[in-house]
């Protein structure tokens, strides 16, 4: 049976780096959160900087991505860089927990969307993240970077994870720990392997 793993986390925390390393090892590919057909629409949504438009766009995209992943899973493992969890977490910050939870319950998301076997939650402290965002050339994305720099996105994610019954592998890539990318990767891989083999961590 093929495995579905979602990588979630704060912008500039190392999520994409770790997911890319993992997919190379299992001979797979990283699937992006947005379906190809919606990429142009995303640019329009970004230009409006509308919280409500962003919520509706990403929710629709999550449902479309669920169908796409279901088909791919028939023949291979799927590694997805962000999914429904980031949509909900960032919208909890922008629109409030009550609004997002009401939508979550009304749409019966846990019954109507394909859920992963494991969530890998990658995080880092504010100093590390801010340094990495600045090293990208000072371009701040309104929906991601700006929220990450000014809010506790980790807290929002942890609220969201409680709405699901899915094991979470947490990896902290903060510079203060002095671990290399390879160190973080090996730690992450060991924890994923434990969950997939039924060993609690």
N, C-alpha and C positions, 0 to 999 in steps of 0.2 A: 504494500500500500504506500502511495506517495505522500510526502509530507508538505504541509503548508505552514510556512514561518513568516511572520510579519516583523519587520524592524521598525520600531517607533523611537521617538526621542526628540530632544530639543535641537533646534538648528545649530549647526557648527559643533555638535558634540562628538562627531566621528561615526555616526550611524551609517552613512553611505560607504565609508572606508571599510568598516567591519563587515557589512553585508556583501560587499564586492569580494572580499577575501574568502568569505564563507562559500559563496556561489562557485568560485574557482575550485575550491576543494571538493565540492560535491558535483562538479561538472554541470552546473546549471547556469541560469542567468538571473540578474536582478530585474524584476518587473517594476515599472514605475507606477506611482499611485494613480496617475491620470490616464484614462484610456486615450488612445491616439486621436479618436474622433473629436475629443473635447479639448484638445490642446489650444486651438485657436480661440475657442470660447473662453478658456481660462485667461487669455491675455485681455479679453474684454472685461471680464470680471475684475481682474487685477487693476485695470485702469479706473474703474468706478470706485474702488476702495470702499465697497459697501459690505458691511457685516452680514446683512440679511441675504444678499446675493451670493456671497461666499458660502454661507451655510447651505443654501439650496443647491448651489453648483456642486459642492463636494459631497453632499448626501446623495444626489443623483449619480455622481461619478462612482461612489462606493458601491451602489447597487449594480451598476454596469460592470464594474471591475469584478464583483462577486461572480457574475456569470462568466466572465472571461477566464477567471482563475479556475472555475469548475471544469471548464473544457481542457485547460492545460494540465490540470491534475490527473487527468485520465492517463497521461503518458509520462509525466515527469514531476519531480519536486518543484514547488513554487516558492520563491523568495520574493517578498513584496516590500518595497521601500515606502512605508506609510500606507495607512488604510483608515478604516472607520474611527479608530481610536484617536488619531491626531485631529480628525475633523471635530469630534466631540470635545476633546480637551481644549483646543483653541477656541471653540465656540462657547464653552463654559466661561472662559475669560471675557469674551467679547459681548455675549448676549445674556449671560447669567445661567447658573446651574438649573434653576427651576424651568426656564424656557426650554433648555436643551433636553432635560430629563423628560419633560412632557412629550416632546417630539419623539424621543427614544422609545417611550412606552407606547405612544399612539401608532408608530410605524412598526412596532414589534420587531425591532431590529435583530434581536438574538434569534428569532425564529425565521426571519426573512432574508438574512444575509449569511453567506458562507463564512464561518469563523475559523481562524488558524489553530493549528495544534499547539503552537508556542508563540508568545510575544517576546521579542528581545527589546528591552527598553534601555536605550543608551543615553547616559546623562553625563553632565560635567558641571563644575561649579561656575558661578557667574564670571569670575576673573578669567578662567580658561575660555569660556564661550565668547566673552567680549573681545579677548585678544584674537581669537580665530575669526570673528566677524570683521574686525578691523583689518586683519591680514588679507581678507578677500578684496580689499581695495576700497573699503568704505561704502560699498553699495548696500543699503539697508532695505530689505524687502518688507513692505508694510504688514503683510499677513503673517510672516514668520519671524524674521529677525527683530522687528520692532517690538512685537509682543514678547519674544523671548528675553529681550534686554530689559523690559519694564514690568514684567509680571512673573509670578512663580508658576511657570508652566508645569514643572514637575508635580506640584500639588494637584493641579487640574488633572493630569494624567492619572495620578493615583486614585482620585475620585472615580474616574471613568473605569479603571480596571476593576473596581469593585462591582460594577454593573454586569460583569461577565464572569464566567467560570472557566478561565483559561490560565494555564501556568505562565508566569512571567519570569524571564531571565533578566536580571538587572546588572548592567555594567557601567561603572563610573570611570570615565576616561580623564578625569581632572589631572592637570599637570602636576599638582602637589603630591600625587602618589608616586611619581617618578617611573611609571610603567611605560614601556615602549608600545607601539602599535601591536607588535607581535605578542607581547605579554598580554595585552588586553584581549587580543584575538584568541589566544590559547585558553584563557580563563573563560571567555564566553563559550567557546566550543565545548569545553568540558561540561559546563552547566547545561548546554543544549543536549548533549549526549546523555546526560543523566536523566533529564526529563523524558526524552524519547525512548529511553530504555526502561522507564518506569521507576527510576530511583529518585526519591525526594531529595531536594537540595536545601 
